[in-house]
Amino acid sequence: MVQANLHHLWRDGGPLILLFMLAVAVTMFAGVLALLTFTKDNELSQLVPVLVATYIGGSVNFVAASQSLAVEQPELVAAALAADAVVGISYLVVLAAASGLAALNYNPDTNSEIVVDNSDDSTLPVFASLPISLAAAAFIVAVAQALVWWTELDSLFYLFIITLSVLIANAFPAFLGRLTIAPKLGVSGMYLFFAVIGGSTQLSAISTMFLPATGLAAFIVIVHALLFFIIGRILKKDFATLITVSNACILGPATAAAVASSRGWSHLVALGTLCGVLGYVIANFLIILLFPLLT
């Protein structure tokens, strides 16, 4: 999050960022539709906003959303994680196959090529980057905790963390961009959270909730895909761009960039990364502040 440079997002993303916002809006609509469809199941209803947050930029958002929305049952969180993994991998396979077909008749528009400008490519060595990253993270968490204490709004703890991280990222973009170990530390922390959830979960409870949670996750992704690709084609967007944007929205920047690169869509690699990072920034704000109004 400390490398979410919003200036680069809008400067390099251009109008295609608006297409990503369309994908986000479609995912939000799919979540509202899922709530209306699964209203009789209270446990599944709790998972809807968590999965919607996950499908606006990828699984990185799962941790903050599940904690902010107070989904406290380990079995429910573990079932949602497993469902997200199954549905996410399945959707990645579908997008990879579709990208192969799209690549056959795709002529890229060189005028739309997006190049991310990294004016300072130097990175700090690990022995310097590690303590600075940990100190920055500790400072952000401490300030967020102080804001929670001051406002008495426990549910906004993760939003405070995201806001502070983005503010610092845009105040010192060149320096923080050199902390290449910071994203790796963040991903490691996310996996640690998943391990703790798995260790405190009963397998029998997961087996009970796994299929319903998988059905819910699949419902949201399928509605997203149908509406986004239909609307995208009505807007005369090519399949390569639609696949990359949808990939960034549902699965995150890493897979979006990987699929685009594997098909030779070099001008879409940066787009996929930028869209996924934008999803990191906005997902939890939308789910915690806006989603309740929509429902």
KEMIMI-450810 format. One record per residue: residue number from 1; residue in three letters; x, y, z of N, C-alpha, C, O in turn. Coordinates in steps of 0.1 Angstrom, whole numbers. Each point is the difference from the previous one (the first is absolute). Layout:
<sites>
NUM; ALA; X; Y; Z; X; Y; Z; X; Y; Z; X; Y; Z .
...
</sites>
This chain:
<sites>
1; MET; 8; -12; 0; -8; 12; 0; 9; 13; 0; -5; 10; -6 .
2; VAL; 17; -11; 12; 8; 12; 1; 6; 3; -14; 7; 10; -1 .
3; GLN; -9; -18; -9; 5; 2; -13; -12; 4; -10; 2; 0; -12 .
4; ALA; -13; 3; 18; -12; 4; -8; 1; 15; -4; -6; 8; 7 .
5; ASN; 13; -5; -17; 2; 13; -4; -12; 5; -9; -1; -4; -12 .
6; LEU; -8; 11; 17; -12; 4; -7; 3; 9; -12; -7; 0; -10 .
7; HIS; 17; 8; 11; 4; 8; -11; 3; -8; -13; -4; 3; -11 .
8; HIS; 12; -14; 14; 4; -9; -11; -13; -7; -5; -1; -3; -12 .
9; LEU; -8; -1; 21; -12; -7; -4; -8; 9; -11; -4; -6; -10 .
10; TRP; 1; 18; 14; -8; 8; -9; 8; 5; -13; -6; 1; -10 .
11; ARG; 19; 2; 12; 8; 4; -11; 2; -11; -10; -2; 2; -12 .
12; ASP; 6; -14; 16; 3; -11; -9; -12; -8; -4; -1; -6; -10 .
13; GLY; -9; 5; 19; -12; -8; -3; -9; 6; -10; -6; -7; -8 .
14; GLY; 5; 21; 9; -9; 7; -10; -14; -5; 0; -5; -4; 11 .
15; PRO; -2; 5; -22; -14; -3; 0; -3; -15; 3; -11; -4; 3 .
16; LEU; 21; -5; -5; -2; -14; 3; -3; -3; 15; -6; -10; 3 .
17; ILE; 10; 19; 5; -3; -1; 15; -15; 1; 1; -6; -7; 9 .
18; LEU; -1; 15; -17; -15; 1; 0; -6; -14; -3; -10; -3; 6 .
19; LEU; 16; -5; -14; -5; -13; -4; 2; -9; 13; -9; -8; 2 .
20; PHE; 19; 10; 5; 2; -8; 13; -11; 4; 10; -5; -9; 7 .
21; MET; 1; 22; -7; -10; 4; 9; -14; -6; -4; -8; -3; 9 .
22; LEU; 7; 1; -22; -12; -7; -4; 0; -14; 5; -11; -5; 5 .
23; ALA; 22; -2; -6; 1; -14; 6; -3; 0; 15; -6; -9; 5 .
24; VAL; 11; 19; 2; -3; 1; 14; -15; 2; 3; -6; -7; 8 .
25; ALA; 0; 16; -16; -14; 2; 2; -9; -13; -3; -9; -2; 7 .
26; VAL; 14; -5; -17; -7; -13; -4; 1; -10; 12; -9; -7; 3 .
27; THR; 21; 7; 3; 2; -9; 11; -8; 4; 12; -6; -9; 7 .
28; MET; 5; 22; -4; -9; 5; 10; -14; -4; -2; -8; -5; 9 .
29; PHE; 3; 6; -22; -14; -4; -3; -2; -15; 2; -10; -4; 5 .
30; ALA; 20; -4; -9; 0; -14; 2; -2; -4; 15; -7; -9; 4 .
31; GLY; 14; 17; 4; -1; -2; 15; -14; 3; 5; -5; -7; 8 .
32; VAL; 0; 18; -13; -14; 4; 5; -10; -11; -5; -9; -4; 8 .
33; LEU; 11; -1; -20; -9; -10; -5; 2; -13; 8; -10; -7; 2 .
34; ALA; 22; 4; 2; 3; -12; 8; -7; 1; 14; -6; -9; 5 .
35; LEU; 6; 21; 1; -7; 2; 12; -15; -2; -1; -6; -6; 9 .
36; LEU; 1; 11; -20; -15; -2; -2; -3; -15; -2; -11; -5; 3 .
37; THR; 20; -2; -9; -2; -14; -3; 2; -9; 12; -7; -10; 1 .
38; PHE; 17; 13; 7; 4; -8; 12; -4; 6; 13; 6; -3; 10 .
39; THR; -17; 11; -10; -4; 7; 12; -4; -10; 12; 1; 4; 11 .
40; LYS; -6; -16; -15; -5; -9; 10; 11; -7; 8; -2; -5; 11 .
41; ASP; 14; 6; -16; 12; -6; 7; 8; 11; 6; 8; 7; -7 .
42; ASN; -9; -5; 21; 7; 11; 6; 16; -2; -1; 7; 10; -2 .
43; GLU; -2; -22; 3; 14; -2; -1; 5; 4; -14; 11; 6; -1 .
44; LEU; -18; -10; -9; 5; 3; -14; -1; 15; -2; 8; 6; -7 .
45; SER; -19; 0; 13; -1; 15; -2; 12; 7; 6; 4; 11; -5 .
46; GLN; 2; -16; 16; 12; 6; 6; 11; 0; -10; 9; 9; 0 .
47; LEU; -8; -19; -8; 11; -2; -9; -1; 8; -13; 11; 3; -6 .
48; VAL; -23; 2; 3; -1; 7; -13; 9; 13; -1; 8; 1; -9 .
49; PRO; -8; 8; 19; 9; 12; -2; 14; -4; 1; 9; 7; -6 .
50; VAL; -5; -18; 13; 14; -4; 1; 4; -5; -14; 11; 3; -5 .
51; LEU; -19; -11; -2; 4; -5; -13; -1; 11; -10; 9; 0; -9 .
52; VAL; -18; 10; 10; 0; 11; -9; 13; 8; 1; 6; 4; -10 .
53; ALA; -1; -2; 22; 12; 7; 2; 12; -8; -6; 9; 6; -6 .
54; THR; -10; -19; 8; 11; -9; -6; 0; 1; -15; 10; 0; -7 .
55; TYR; -22; 2; 1; -1; 1; -15; 1; 14; -5; -5; 2; -11 .
56; ILE; 10; 7; 19; 4; 13; -5; 15; 2; 3; 3; 8; 8 .
57; GLY; 5; -15; -16; 14; 1; 2; 7; -12; 5; 13; 0; 0 .
58; GLY; -20; -10; 3; 7; -13; 4; -1; -3; 15; -6; 7; 8 .
59; SER; 12; -18; -4; -2; -6; 13; 7; 8; 11; -2; -3; 12 .
60; VAL; 11; 12; -16; 6; 9; 10; -10; 7; 9; 2; 3; 11 .
61; ASN; -14; 0; -18; -10; 8; 7; -8; -9; 10; -8; 5; 8 .
62; PHE; 9; -18; -9; -7; -10; 8; 2; 3; 15; -10; 0; 8 .
63; VAL; 22; 2; -4; 4; 1; 14; -7; 12; 6; -7; -1; 10 .
64; ALA; 9; 13; -16; -5; 12; 6; -15; 0; 0; -7; 4; 10 .
65; ALA; 0; -10; -21; -14; 0; 0; -6; -9; 10; -10; 4; 7 .
66; SER; 16; -16; -5; -6; -9; 10; 2; 5; 14; -9; -3; 8 .
67; GLN; 20; 10; -5; 2; 5; 13; -9; 13; 2; -6; 1; 11 .
68; SER; 5; 7; -20; -7; 13; 1; -15; -3; 1; -7; 7; 8 .
69; LEU; 2; -17; -15; -14; -4; 1; -4; -10; 11; -11; -5; 1 .
70; ALA; 21; 3; 7; -2; -9; 13; -5; -14; -4; -9; -4; 7 .
71; VAL; 15; -2; -17; -4; -14; -2; 9; -8; 9; 12; -3; -3 .
72; GLU; -17; -1; 15; 9; -5; 10; 0; -15; 1; 8; -6; 7 .
73; GLN; -16; -1; -15; 0; -15; 1; 11; -5; -9; 0; 2; -12 .
74; PRO; 10; -8; 18; 11; -6; -8; -4; -9; -11; 6; 0; -11 .
75; GLU; -16; -8; 14; -5; -10; -10; -6; 7; -12; 2; -5; -12 .
76; LEU; -9; 16; 14; -6; 7; -11; 11; 7; -9; -1; 0; -12 .
77; VAL; 11; 6; 19; 11; 6; -7; 8; -10; -8; 4; 2; -12 .
78; ALA; -1; -13; 18; 7; -11; -7; -7; -6; -12; 6; -2; -10 .
79; ALA; -19; 1; 12; -8; -5; -11; 0; 10; -12; 0; -4; -12 .
80; ALA; -1; 17; 16; 1; 10; -11; 13; 0; -7; 1; 2; -12 .
81; LEU; 10; -3; 20; 13; -1; -6; 1; -11; -10; 6; 1; -11 .
82; ALA; -10; -13; 15; 0; -12; -8; -8; 2; -13; 4; -3; -11 .
83; ALA; -16; 9; 13; -9; 3; -11; 6; 10; -10; 0; -2; -12 .
84; ASP; 6; 12; 18; 7; 10; -9; 11; -6; -8; 2; 3; -11 .
85; ALA; 6; -12; 17; 11; -7; -7; -5; -8; -12; 5; 1; -11 .
86; VAL; -16; -9; 14; -5; -8; -11; -6; 8; -11; 3; -2; -12 .
87; VAL; -11; 12; 15; -7; 8; -10; 11; 9; -7; -1; 2; -12 .
88; GLY; 10; 3; 20; 11; 9; -6; 8; -8; -10; 3; 5; -11 .
89; ILE; 1; -17; 14; 8; -8; -9; -8; -4; -12; 5; 1; -12 .
90; SER; -17; -4; 14; -9; -4; -12; -2; 12; -9; 1; -1; -12 .
91; TYR; -3; 13; 17; -1; 12; -8; 13; 3; -7; -1; 5; -12 .
92; LEU; 12; -7; 18; 13; 3; -6; 1; -10; -12; 5; 4; -11 .
93; VAL; -8; -16; 12; 0; -10; -11; -9; 4; -11; 5; 0; -12 .
94; VAL; -17; 5; 15; -9; 5; -11; 6; 12; -7; 0; 1; -12 .
95; LEU; 5; 9; 20; 6; 12; -6; 12; -4; -9; 2; 6; -10 .
96; ALA; 7; -15; 15; 12; -4; -8; -4; -7; -13; 6; 3; -10 .
97; ALA; -17; -11; 11; -5; -6; -13; -6; 10; -9; 3; 0; -12 .
98; ALA; -11; 9; 17; -6; 11; -8; 11; 9; -6; -2; 5; -11 .
99; SER; 13; -3; 19; 10; 9; -5; 7; -6; -12; 5; 7; -9 .
100; GLY; -4; -21; 8; 6; -7; -11; -8; 3; -13; 5; 2; -10 .
101; LEU; -19; -3; 12; -9; 3; -12; 1; 14; -4; 0; 4; -12 .
102; ALA; 0; 5; 22; 1; 15; -3; 13; 3; -7; 0; 9; -9 .
103; ALA; 11; -15; 13; 13; 3; -6; 0; -3; -15; 9; 5; -7 .
104; LEU; -17; -14; 2; 0; -4; -14; -4; 11; -9; 6; 2; -11 .
105; ASN; -16; 6; 15; -4; 11; -8; 2; 14; 6; -9; 9; -1 .
106; TYR; 20; -8; 8; 2; 13; 8; 11; 8; -7; 11; -4; -1 .
107; ASN; -15; 16; -2; 10; 10; -6; 1; 12; 10; -9; 8; 0 .
108; PRO; 19; -7; 8; 1; 10; 10; 0; 14; -6; 6; 2; -10 .
109; ASP; -12; 7; 18; 1; 14; -4; 12; 6; 7; 0; 2; 12 .
110; THR; 10; 1; -20; 12; 5; 6; -2; 14; 7; 8; 4; 8 .
111; ASN; -18; 3; -13; -2; 13; 7; -5; -1; 14; 1; 10; 7 .
112; SER; -6; -22; -3; -6; -2; 13; 10; -6; 10; -3; -3; 11 .
113; GLU; 16; 2; -16; 10; -7; 8; 2; 8; 12; 2; 12; 0 .
114; ILE; -1; -19; 12; 3; 6; 13; 13; -4; 4; 4; -12; 1 .
115; VAL; 4; 22; 3; 14; -2; 5; 1; 6; 13; -3; 12; 2 .
116; VAL; 6; -20; 8; 2; 6; 14; 14; 6; 1; 10; -7; -3 .
117; ASP; -10; 19; 7; 13; 7; 1; 6; -2; 14; -5; 5; 10 .
118; ASN; 16; -12; -10; 7; -2; 13; 14; 8; -2; 10; -5; -4 .
119; SER; -11; 18; 8; 12; 8; -2; 11; -4; 8; 12; 3; -3 .
120; ASP; -14; -9; 15; 10; -5; 9; -1; -15; 2; -8; -5; 8 .
121; ASP; 17; -2; -16; -1; -14; 0; 8; -7; 11; 0; -12; 2 .
122; SER; 8; 21; 6; 8; -6; 10; -8; -5; 12; -10; 7; 3 .
123; THR; 14; -18; 3; -7; -5; 11; 9; -1; 12; 12; -1; -1 .
124; LEU; -18; 2; 13; 8; -1; 12; 4; -15; 3; -8; -8; -3 .
125; PRO; 20; 5; 8; 3; -14; 3; -9; -4; 12; -6; 8; 7 .
126; VAL; 5; -22; -6; -9; -6; 10; 3; 5; 14; -9; 3; 7 .
127; PHE; 22; -2; -4; 3; 3; 14; -4; 15; 4; -2; 3; 12 .
128; ALA; 0; 5; -22; -5; 14; 2; -16; 0; -2; -7; 7; 8 .
129; SER; 2; -14; -18; -14; 0; -3; -8; -6; 10; -11; 4; 3 .
130; LEU; 16; -15; 3; -8; -8; 10; -4; 8; 13; -11; 1; 3 .
131; PRO; 21; 5; 4; -3; 8; 12; -9; 12; -3; -8; 4; 8 .
132; ILE; 11; 3; -20; -8; 11; -3; -15; -4; -3; -9; 7; 4 .
133; SER; 7; -18; -11; -13; -5; -3; -8; -3; 13; -11; 3; 2 .
134; LEU; 18; -10; 7; -6; -4; 12; -3; 12; 9; -11; 0; 6 .
135; ALA; 20; 10; -6; -3; 12; 8; -11; 8; -6; -9; 5; 8 .
136; ALA; 8; -4; -21; -11; 7; -6; -14; -7; 3; -10; 6; 3 .
137; ALA; 10; -20; -4; -12; -7; 3; -4; 2; 15; -12; 2; 2 .
138; ALA; 22; -3; 7; -3; 2; 14; -6; 14; 3; -9; 1; 7 .
139; PHE; 15; 9; -14; -5; 14; 2; -14; 1; -5; -9; 6; 7 .
140; ILE; 6; -12; -19; -14; 1; -6; -10; -7; 9; -11; 6; 3 .
141; VAL; 14; -18; 2; -9; -7; 9; -2; 8; 13; -11; 0; 5 .
142; ALA; 22; 5; 0; -2; 8; 13; -9; 12; -2; -8; 3; 9 .
143; VAL; 10; 4; -19; -8; 12; -3; -15; -4; -2; -9; 6; 5 .
144; ALA; 7; -17; -13; -13; -5; -2; -7; -4; 13; -12; 3; 2 .
145; GLN; 20; -10; 6; -6; -4; 13; -4; 12; 9; -10; 0; 7 .
146; ALA; 19; 11; -8; -3; 12; 7; -13; 7; -5; -8; 5; 8 .
147; LEU; 6; -6; -21; -12; 6; -6; -12; -8; 4; -11; 6; 2 .
148; VAL; 12; -19; -1; -11; -8; 5; -4; 3; 14; -11; 1; 3 .
149; TRP; 21; 1; 5; -2; 3; 14; -7; 14; 1; -8; 2; 9 .
150; TRP; 13; 7; -17; -6; 14; 0; -14; 1; -5; -8; 6; 6 .
151; THR; 5; -14; -17; -13; 1; -6; -10; -10; 6; -12; 1; -2 .
152; GLU; 18; -12; 8; -8; -11; 6; -8; -7; -11; -11; -5; 1 .
153; LEU; 18; 4; -13; -6; -7; -12; 10; -12; -3; 8; 1; -9 .
154; ASP; -10; -12; 16; 9; -11; -2; -1; -6; -14; 10; -5; -5 .
155; SER; -22; 6; -1; -2; -6; -14; 8; 7; -10; 2; -5; -11 .
156; LEU; 3; 17; 14; 8; 8; -10; 15; -1; 1; 7; 7; -7 .
157; PHE; -3; -17; 15; 15; -1; 3; 7; -3; -13; 10; 7; -3 .
158; TYR; -15; -16; -6; 7; -3; -12; -1; 11; -10; 9; 2; -8 .
159; LEU; -20; 5; 8; -1; 12; -9; 10; 11; 4; 6; 6; -9 .
160; PHE; -4; -5; 22; 10; 10; 4; 14; -4; -5; 8; 8; -4 .
161; ILE; -5; -21; 5; 13; -5; -4; 2; 2; -15; 10; 5; -5 .
162; ILE; -21; -8; -3; 1; 2; -15; 2; 15; -3; 8; 3; -9 .
163; THR; -16; 6; 16; 1; 14; -3; 14; 5; 3; 6; 8; -8 .
164; LEU; -1; -11; 20; 13; 4; 4; 11; -5; -10; 9; 8; -4 .
165; SER; -10; -20; 0; 10; -6; -9; 0; 7; -14; 10; 3; -5 .
166; VAL; -22; 0; 0; -1; 6; -13; 5; 15; 1; 7; 5; -9 .
167; LEU; -10; 2; 20; 4; 13; 2; 16; 1; 0; 6; 8; -6 .
168; ILE; 0; -18; 14; 14; 0; 1; 6; -4; -14; 11; 5; -4 .
169; ALA; -17; -14; -3; 5; -5; -13; 0; 12; -10; 9; 0; -8 .
170; ASN; -18; 9; 9; -1; 11; -10; 8; 12; 5; 3; 9; -8 .
171; ALA; 0; -9; 21; 9; 11; 5; 14; -3; -3; 8; 10; -2 .
172; PHE; -4; -22; 2; 14; -4; -2; 1; -11; -10; 6; -11; 3 .
173; PRO; -11; 13; -15; 0; -11; -10; 13; -6; -5; 2; -12; -1 .
174; ALA; 8; 21; -1; 13; -4; -5; 7; -9; 10; 6; -10; -3 .
175; PHE; -6; 14; 16; 7; -7; 10; -7; -13; 3; 7; -11; 1 .
176; LEU; -20; 11; 1; -7; -13; 3; 0; -9; -11; -1; -13; 2 .
177; GLY; 2; 18; -14; 1; -9; -12; 12; -8; 0; 1; -10; -7 .
178; ARG; 9; 14; 15; 13; -8; 0; -1; -11; 11; 9; -8; 0 .
179; LEU; -19; 8; 8; -2; -11; 10; -6; -12; -6; -12; -3; 3 .
180; THR; 19; -4; -11; -6; -11; -8; -3; -12; 10; -8; -9; -5 .
181; ILE; 13; 9; 17; -4; -11; 9; -13; 2; 6; -6; -9; 6 .
182; ALA; 1; 21; -6; -13; 3; 7; -12; -8; -5; -7; -6; 9 .
183; PRO; 5; 5; -22; -11; -9; -4; 2; -14; 4; -10; -7; 3 .
184; LYS; 22; 2; -3; 3; -14; 4; -4; -2; 15; -5; -11; 4 .
185; LEU; 8; 21; 4; -3; -1; 14; -15; 0; 2; -6; -8; 8 .
186; GLY; -1; 16; -16; -15; 1; 1; -6; -14; -4; -9; -4; 7 .
187; VAL; 14; -2; -18; -6; -13; -4; 3; -11; 10; -8; -8; 3 .
188; SER; 20; 9; 3; 4; -10; 11; -10; 2; 12; -4; -10; 6 .
189; GLY; 1; 22; -3; -9; 2; 11; -14; -5; -3; -7; -6; 9 .
190; MET; 3; 7; -21; -13; -5; -5; -1; -15; 1; -9; -6; 5 .
191; TYR; 20; -1; -9; 1; -14; 1; 0; -5; 14; -6; -10; 4 .
192; LEU; 12; 18; 5; 0; -4; 14; -14; 1; 6; -4; -9; 8 .
193; PHE; -3; 19; -12; -14; 1; 4; -8; -12; -4; -8; -6; 7 .
194; PHE; 10; 2; -20; -7; -12; -5; 4; -13; 8; -9; -8; 3 .
195; ALA; 22; 7; 1; 4; -11; 7; -6; -1; 14; -4; -10; 5 .
196; VAL; 2; 22; 1; -6; 1; 14; -15; -4; -1; -5; -8; 8 .
197; ILE; -2; 13; -19; -14; -4; -2; -1; -15; -2; -9; -7; 6 .
198; GLY; 18; 1; -14; -1; -14; -3; 3; -8; 12; -6; -11; 3 .
199; GLY; 15; 15; 6; 4; -7; 12; -11; 0; 10; 0; -9; 9 .
200; SER; -9; 19; -9; -10; 0; 10; -14; -4; -5; -10; 3; 6 .
201; THR; 10; -11; -17; -12; -4; -7; -2; -15; 1; 9; -8; -1 .
202; GLN; -22; 4; 3; -3; -14; 0; -4; -4; -14; -8; 6; -7 .
203; LEU; 14; -17; 2; -2; -5; -13; -14; -3; -3; -5; 2; -11 .
204; SER; -2; -7; 21; -15; -4; -2; -8; 13; -3; -9; -1; -8 .
205; ALA; 13; 12; 14; -8; 12; -2; 3; 6; -14; -9; 5; -6 .
206; ILE; 22; -6; 2; 3; 4; -14; -8; -8; -10; -5; 6; -10 .
207; SER; 5; -19; 12; -7; -8; -10; -15; 4; -1; -6; -2; -11 .
208; THR; 0; 6; 22; -14; 4; 0; -2; 13; -8; -10; 1; -7 .
209; MET; 19; 8; 8; -2; 14; -6; 7; 1; -13; -2; 10; -8 .
210; PHE; 11; -20; 4; 8; 2; -12; -9; 1; -13; 2; 10; -8 .
211; LEU; -11; -19; 6; -8; 0; -12; -9; 12; -1; 0; 7; -11 .
212; PRO; -7; -3; 21; -8; 13; -1; 9; 12; -2; -4; 9; -8 .
213; ALA; 16; -8; 14; 9; 11; -2; 5; 0; -14; 2; 11; -6 .
214; THR; 1; -23; 1; 5; -1; -14; -11; 5; -10; 3; 7; -10 .
215; GLY; -15; -11; 13; -11; 4; -9; -2; 15; 0; -3; 6; -10 .
216; LEU; 4; 0; 22; -1; 14; 1; 11; 8; -7; -3; 9; -8 .
217; ALA; 15; -14; 10; 12; 6; -7; -2; -1; -16; 3; 9; -7 .
218; ALA; -7; -21; 3; -2; -2; -14; -11; 9; -6; 1; 5; -11 .
219; PHE; -11; -4; 19; -12; 9; -4; 5; 14; -3; -3; 6; -10 .
220; ILE; 11; 0; 19; 5; 13; -1; 9; 2; -12; -1; 9; -8 .
221; VAL; 10; -19; 6; 10; 1; -11; -7; -2; -14; 3; 7; -9 .
222; ILE; -13; -16; 9; -7; -2; -13; -8; 12; -4; 0; 4; -12 .
223; VAL; -7; 2; 22; -8; 12; -3; 9; 11; -5; -3; 7; -10 .
224; HIS; 15; -6; 17; 9; 10; -4; 5; -2; -15; 0; 9; -8 .
225; ALA; 4; -21; 5; 5; -3; -13; -11; 2; -11; 3; 7; -10 .
226; LEU; -15; -12; 12; -10; 2; -10; -3; 15; -3; 0; 4; -11 .
227; LEU; -2; 4; 22; -4; 14; -2; 12; 8; -5; -2; 8; -9 .
228; PHE; 14; -11; 14; 11; 9; -4; 4; -3; -14; 2; 10; -8 .
229; PHE; -2; -22; 3; 4; -3; -14; -11; 5; -9; 3; 4; -12 .
230; ILE; -16; -6; 16; -11; 5; -9; 1; 15; -2; -1; 6; -11 .
231; ILE; 2; 1; 23; 1; 15; -1; 13; 4; -7; -1; 10; -8 .
232; GLY; 12; -16; 11; 12; 3; -7; 0; -1; -15; 5; 8; -7 .
233; ARG; -12; -19; 2; -1; -1; -14; -10; 10; -6; 2; 5; -11 .
234; ILE; -12; -1; 19; -9; 11; -5; 8; 13; -2; -3; 8; -9 .
235; LEU; 12; -6; 19; 9; 12; -1; 11; -2; -10; 9; 9; -2 .
236; LYS; -9; -20; -5; 10; -3; -11; 14; -1; 5; 10; 4; -7 .
237; LYS; -8; -10; 19; 13; -3; 5; 5; -13; -4; -9; -10; -1 .
238; ASP; 21; 8; -2; 5; -13; -5; 1; -10; 11; 1; 4; 12 .
239; PHE; -1; -17; -15; 0; -10; 10; 13; 0; 8; -1; -4; 12 .
240; ALA; 12; 7; -18; 13; 0; 8; -1; 9; 11; 4; -3; 11 .
241; THR; -9; 15; -13; -1; 11; 10; -10; -5; 11; 3; 2; 12 .
242; LEU; -14; -7; -17; -11; -4; 10; 5; -12; 9; -2; 0; 12 .
243; ILE; 10; -9; -18; 5; -11; 7; 10; 5; 11; 0; -5; 11 .
244; THR; 9; 14; -15; 10; 5; 9; -7; 8; 12; 4; -2; 11 .
245; VAL; -14; 10; -14; -6; 8; 10; -8; -9; 9; 0; 2; 13 .
246; SER; -8; -12; -18; -7; -9; 8; 9; -8; 9; -3; -2; 12 .
247; ASN; 14; -2; -17; 10; -8; 7; 5; 8; 12; 1; -5; 11 .
248; ALA; 3; 18; -14; 5; 9; 11; -11; 2; 11; 4; 1; 12 .
249; CYS; -16; 0; -16; -11; 2; 9; -3; -12; 9; 0; 1; 12 .
250; ILE; -1; -12; -18; -4; -12; 8; 12; -7; 6; -1; -4; 12 .
251; LEU; 12; 4; -18; 12; -8; 5; 12; 8; 4; 8; -5; 8 .
252; GLY; -7; 17; -12; 11; 9; 4; 10; 3; -10; -1; -6; -11 .
253; PRO; 10; 15; 14; 10; 5; -10; 10; -11; -5; 4; 0; -12 .
254; ALA; 0; -9; 21; 10; -10; -4; -5; -9; -12; 7; -2; -10 .
255; THR; -19; -4; 11; -5; -9; -10; -4; 8; -13; 2; -5; -11 .
256; ALA; -7; 17; 13; -3; 9; -12; 12; 2; -8; 0; -1; -12 .
257; ALA; 11; 5; 19; 13; 3; -7; 5; -13; -7; 6; 1; -11 .
258; ALA; -7; -12; 19; 6; -12; -5; -7; -5; -13; 7; -4; -9 .
259; VAL; -20; 4; 9; -8; -5; -12; 3; 10; -12; 2; -5; -11 .
260; ALA; -2; 18; 14; 2; 9; -11; 14; -2; -6; 2; 0; -12 .
261; SER; 8; -2; 21; 14; -2; -5; 1; -13; -8; 7; 0; -10 .
262; SER; -14; -10; 15; 2; -13; -7; -6; 0; -14; 4; -8; -8 .
263; ARG; -14; 17; 6; -6; 1; -14; 7; 11; -8; -4; 2; -12 .
264; GLY; 14; 4; 17; 7; 10; -8; -7; 14; 0; 4; 8; -8 .
265; TRP; -13; -6; 17; -7; 13; 1; 8; 9; 9; -4; 3; 11 .
266; SER; 16; 1; -15; 9; 7; 8; -6; 14; 5; 3; 4; 11 .
267; HIS; -11; 2; -19; -6; 13; 4; -11; -2; 10; -4; 10; 6 .
268; LEU; 0; -22; -3; -11; -2; 10; 6; -5; 13; -7; -1; 10 .
269; VAL; 20; -3; -10; 6; -5; 13; -1; 11; 11; -4; -3; 11 .
270; ALA; 9; 15; -15; -1; 11; 10; -14; 3; 4; -3; 4; 12 .
271; LEU; -6; -4; -22; -14; 2; 3; -6; -9; 11; -6; 4; 9 .
272; GLY; 9; -17; -11; -4; -10; 10; 5; 3; 14; -7; -1; 9 .
273; THR; 20; 5; -9; 6; 3; 13; -7; 12; 7; -3; 0; 11 .
274; LEU; 2; 11; -19; -6; 12; 5; -15; -2; 5; -3; 5; 10 .
275; CYS; -4; -12; -18; -14; -3; 4; -1; -8; 13; -8; 3; 9 .
276; GLY; 16; -13; -8; 0; -8; 12; 4; 8; 12; -6; -1; 11 .
277; VAL; 16; 10; -12; 4; 9; 11; -11; 9; 4; -2; 2; 12 .
278; LEU; -5; 3; -22; -12; 9; 3; -10; -8; 8; -7; 6; 9 .
279; GLY; 5; -19; -13; -9; -8; 8; 4; -1; 14; -9; 0; 9 .
280; TYR; 22; -2; -6; 4; 0; 14; -4; 12; 7; -4; -1; 12 .
281; VAL; 5; 13; -18; -3; 12; 7; -14; 2; 3; -4; 4; 11 .
282; ILE; -5; -7; -21; -14; 4; 1; -9; -11; 6; -11; 3; 4 .
283; ALA; 15; -16; -5; -9; -11; 3; -7; 2; 14; -12; -1; 1 .
284; ASN; 20; 2; 9; -5; 0; 14; -8; 13; 3; -10; -1; 8 .
285; PHE; 13; 12; -14; -8; 12; 1; -14; -2; -6; -10; 3; 7 .
286; LEU; 10; -9; -18; -13; -3; -7; -9; -9; 8; -12; 2; 2 .
287; ILE; 19; -13; 4; -8; -10; 7; -5; 5; 13; -11; -3; 4 .
288; ILE; 20; 10; 4; -4; 4; 13; -9; 12; 0; -8; 2; 9 .
289; LEU; 11; 7; -18; -8; 13; 0; -11; 1; -10; -11; 5; 4 .
290; LEU; 13; -11; -16; -11; 1; -10; -9; -12; -1; -12; 2; -2 .
291; PHE; 17; -14; 3; -8; -12; -2; -12; 0; 9; -11; -4; -4 .
292; PRO; 12; 8; 17; -12; 0; 9; -11; 9; -6; -12; -3; 2 .
293; LEU; 15; 14; -8; -10; 9; -6; -7; -7; -12; -12; 2; -2 .
294; LEU; 20; -9; -6; -6; -7; -11; -9; -11; 4; -9; -4; -8 .
295; THR; 11; -2; 19; -8; -12; 5; -11; 4; 9; -8; -8; 5 .
</sites>
